[in-house]
């Protein structure tokens, strides 16, 4: 078995205003990075459309209603100060959802050891009742619930290493002990949630990191807080909200991570996936807004998923 890379071919259907941080060039930069010969062993598929009616597994009807009423016949509509919807944005959202559902199917059925979904728009800020923070629907939350419904994955873990707290995912699952959510994120920073005392029904772990703290503080937070809690949860499936905006070049945050930090963290999650759920790990892109930083982070993350190894300066 190998790593399955599922790529979205219609990401440009989701248009954002000129100069917006969340743009199609992000997908292009990551795609180019994954053409390096070291990624030749990847199994590659194109994402097919998922059923956006599944959004009601985790969202109130008003979320899709708002998207549809705001969506213009042409041009770009605005949901909030940061969040935009264009005429064909839902087409891109559908393939983002289809991609992660296909990744889950592949790892559950044993077709791949793990999977990475390269798609946009991101989703982890979308709450039960509203789209926000560049996110229309919470793709990974929908996928988690569908994995429980279709495959009997009773205990699903979502690990979120985007530099911004996944307030939407936490909001959706804060009272659901069958889903474990852990986030490492810069704080204070948008959206202002994610304090360590926010623990849901004991299923939420938030590791708040200070600007400039770097990879050492991240590793300590995972070793001391997130990894033991994840291991104790004993998930049937691990999903990853993989944001690469903690990378040192990102314009929206200052956590100063480098490629080997992403590789280290990926390897630790893989260790628990091997021990607890037969390697069933599915990761999907969230943030990352410097194109070079995004390419570096994606390369480190996918390289570790594929080979289980990092470069010579890898620090365990």
C-alpha positions in Angstrom: 0.0 0.0 0.0 1.0 3.6 -0.5 -0.2 7.1 0.0 -3.1 8.3 -2.1 -3.0 11.9 -3.4 -6.4 13.2 -4.3 -6.3 16.4 -6.3 -9.0 18.8 -7.2 -9.2 19.8 -10.8 -11.8 22.5 -10.5 -10.5 24.5 -7.6 -10.5 27.7 -9.7 -14.3 27.4 -9.8 -14.2 29.1 -6.4 -13.2 32.6 -7.2 -12.0 35.1 -4.6 -11.2 38.9 -5.1 -7.9 39.9 -6.5 -5.3 40.0 -3.7 -7.3 37.6 -1.4 -5.0 35.3 0.5 -7.1 32.2 -0.2 -6.7 31.7 -4.0 -6.3 29.1 -6.6 -2.5 29.7 -6.9 -2.2 27.9 -3.5 -3.3 24.6 -5.2 -1.0 25.2 -8.1 2.0 25.8 -5.9 1.4 22.6 -3.9 0.7 20.6 -7.0 4.0 21.8 -8.6 5.9 20.8 -5.4 4.4 17.3 -5.6 5.8 16.7 -9.1 9.3 16.2 -7.7 10.6 12.7 -8.6 10.6 11.7 -4.9 6.8 11.8 -5.1 6.6 9.4 -8.1 5.4 6.5 -5.8 2.2 8.4 -4.9 -1.0 6.9 -6.1 -2.9 9.8 -7.7 -6.6 10.3 -8.3 -8.8 13.3 -9.3 -11.5 14.2 -6.8 -15.0 13.6 -7.9 -18.0 15.5 -6.6 -19.4 14.8 -3.2 -23.1 15.4 -2.2 -23.4 18.8 -0.5 -26.7 17.7 0.9 -24.5 15.9 3.5 -23.7 19.4 4.9 -26.8 19.0 7.0 -25.1 16.2 8.9 -23.2 19.0 10.7 -24.7 22.3 9.7 -28.1 23.9 10.1 -30.0 24.5 6.9 -29.2 28.2 7.1 -25.6 27.6 6.1 -26.4 26.3 2.7 -29.3 28.7 2.3 -27.0 31.6 3.0 -24.4 30.4 0.5 -27.0 29.9 -2.2 -28.7 33.2 -1.7 -25.4 35.1 -1.6 -24.0 33.3 -4.6 -24.2 35.6 -7.6 -25.1 34.5 -11.2 -21.7 36.0 -12.1 -18.9 37.7 -10.2 -18.3 37.3 -6.5 -20.6 37.7 -3.5 -19.6 38.3 0.1 -20.8 36.4 3.1 -18.6 38.3 5.7 -15.5 40.5 5.7 -13.2 37.5 4.7 -15.5 35.0 3.1 -16.6 35.1 -0.5 -18.7 32.9 -2.8 -18.7 33.0 -6.6 -21.1 31.5 -9.1 -19.4 28.1 -9.1 -18.0 28.0 -5.6 -20.2 25.1 -4.7 -18.8 23.0 -7.5 -15.3 23.4 -5.9 -16.8 22.7 -2.4 -18.4 19.5 -3.8 -15.1 18.1 -5.1 -13.3 19.1 -1.9 -15.9 17.0 -0.1 -15.8 14.2 -2.7 -12.0 14.1 -2.3 -11.9 13.5 1.4 -14.8 11.0 1.3 -12.8 9.1 -1.4 -9.7 9.2 0.8 -11.6 7.8 3.8 -13.1 5.0 1.6 -9.6 4.1 0.3 -8.0 3.8 3.8 -11.0 2.0 5.3 -11.1 -0.5 2.4 -7.3 -1.0 2.5 -6.6 0.5 -0.9 -4.1 2.9 0.6 -2.3 3.3 3.9 -3.1 7.0 4.1 -4.3 9.9 1.9 -3.8 13.6 1.4 -6.5 15.7 -0.3 -5.3 18.8 -2.1 -8.4 21.0 -2.5 -10.1 24.3 -1.6 -11.9 26.2 -0.2 -10.8 25.3 3.3 -13.5 24.4 5.9 -12.5 24.4 9.5 -13.8 27.8 10.4 -17.4 27.0 9.2 -19.6 26.6 12.3 -22.9 24.9 12.7 -24.8 28.0 11.8 -22.5 30.1 9.6 -19.8 30.2 7.0 -16.7 32.3 8.0 -13.0 32.7 7.8 -12.6 31.8 4.1 -14.7 28.7 4.7 -18.1 27.8 3.2 -18.8 24.4 4.7 -16.8 22.4 7.2 -15.6 19.7 4.9 -13.7 17.6 7.4 -16.5 17.7 9.9 -19.0 16.4 7.3 -16.5 13.7 6.4 -16.1 12.7 10.0 -19.8 12.2 10.4 -20.1 10.4 7.1 -17.3 8.0 8.2 -19.3 7.2 11.3 -22.5 6.6 9.2 -21.0 4.6 6.3 -18.1 2.7 7.8 -18.8 2.2 11.5 -15.9 4.4 12.6 -17.4 5.0 16.0 -14.5 7.1 17.3 -13.1 9.7 14.9 -10.2 12.0 15.8 -9.6 15.3 14.0 -6.1 16.9 14.5 -5.9 20.4 13.3 -2.4 22.0 13.0 -3.5 25.1 11.0 -2.1 28.2 12.6 -5.7 29.4 13.2 -8.0 27.7 15.6 -10.6 25.5 14.0 -13.5 27.2 15.8 -16.0 25.6 13.4 -14.9 22.0 14.0 -14.9 22.6 17.7 -18.3 24.2 17.6 -19.8 21.3 15.7 -18.4 18.6 17.9 -18.0 20.2 21.3 -20.8 18.2 22.9 -20.1 14.9 21.0 -17.8 12.5 22.8 -17.5 10.2 19.8 -15.3 12.8 18.0 -12.0 14.0 19.5 -10.8 17.4 18.3 -7.3 18.7 19.0 -5.8 21.9 17.7 -2.5 23.6 17.9 -2.7 27.3 16.9 -1.2 30.7 17.5 -3.0 32.7 20.2 -4.0 35.5 20.3 -5.0 35.3 16.6 -8.1 35.0 14.5 -10.8 33.8 15.3 -10.1 34.3 19.0 -11.3 30.9 20.2 -9.2 27.9 21.2 -8.2 28.7 24.8 -7.0 25.6 26.8 -10.0 25.7 29.1 -12.3 25.0 26.1 -12.7 21.3 26.5 -16.2 20.4 25.3 -17.3 17.3 27.0 -13.7 16.2 27.6 -13.2 15.6 23.9 -11.4 18.9 23.0 -7.8 19.7 23.5 -6.4 23.2 22.6 -2.7 23.9 22.6 -2.4 27.7 22.3 1.1 28.8 21.1 2.7 32.2 21.3 3.8 34.1 18.2 7.5 33.4 17.6 7.5 30.3 19.7 8.8 28.0 16.9 8.9 24.3 16.4 10.3 23.5 19.9 7.2 24.8 21.7 4.9 23.0 19.2 6.7 19.7 19.8 6.4 20.1 23.5 2.7 20.8 23.3 2.1 17.7 21.2 4.2 15.5 23.4 2.7 16.7 26.7 -1.0 17.4 25.7 -2.3 16.4 22.3 -0.5 13.1 21.5 -1.3 11.4 24.9 -4.9 12.5 24.7 -5.2 11.2 21.1 -3.6 7.9 22.0 -6.0 7.5 25.0 -9.0 8.3 22.8 -8.1 5.2 20.7 -9.6 6.4 17.4 -10.9 4.2 14.7 -9.9 6.9 12.1 -7.6 9.9 12.3 -8.5 12.9 10.1 -6.1 15.9 9.8 -6.9 19.5 9.1 -3.5 20.3 7.5 -2.9 24.0 7.4 0.5 25.2 6.5 0.2 28.8 7.7 2.4 28.1 10.7 5.3 28.0 8.3 7.8 30.8 9.0 7.1 32.8 5.7 3.3 32.9 6.1 2.0 36.5 6.1 -1.0 35.9 8.4 0.8 34.4 11.4 4.2 34.1 13.2 4.7 30.6 14.6 8.0 30.2 12.6 7.7 26.5 11.8 9.9 24.9 9.1 9.5 21.8 6.9 10.9 19.4 9.5 8.4 20.5 12.1 5.6 19.5 9.8 7.4 16.2 9.1 7.9 15.5 12.8 4.3 16.1 13.6 3.1 14.0 10.7 5.3 11.1 11.8 3.9 11.3 15.4 0.3 11.1 14.1 1.3 8.2 11.9 2.7 6.4 14.9 -0.6 6.6 16.7 -2.5 5.7 13.5 -0.4 2.6 13.2 -0.9 1.6 16.8 -4.6 2.5 17.2 -6.4 2.3 13.8 -4.5 0.2 11.3 -2.8 3.3 9.8 -6.1 4.9 8.8 -5.2 8.5 8.4 -6.7 11.0 6.0 -5.3 14.5 5.7 -6.7 17.5 3.8 -5.5 21.0 3.1 -6.7 23.9 5.1 -4.7 27.1 5.3 -1.2 28.2 4.1 -0.9 31.5 2.3 2.7 32.0 1.3 3.1 30.0 -1.8 6.7 28.9 -1.0 5.9 28.1 2.6 2.8 26.1 1.5 4.9 24.1 -1.0 7.5 23.4 1.6 5.0 22.3 4.3 3.0 20.2 1.9 6.2 18.5 0.6 7.3 17.7 4.2 3.8 16.4 5.2 3.2 14.3 2.1 6.8 13.1 2.0 6.4 11.7 5.6 3.0 10.1 4.8 4.6 8.4 1.8 7.9 7.2 3.2 7.7 7.5 7.0 11.1 9.3 6.8 12.4 12.8 6.8 15.8 14.3 5.9 19.1 13.9 7.7 18.4 16.8 10.1 15.2 15.2 11.3 15.0 15.7 15.1 12.8 13.2 17.0 
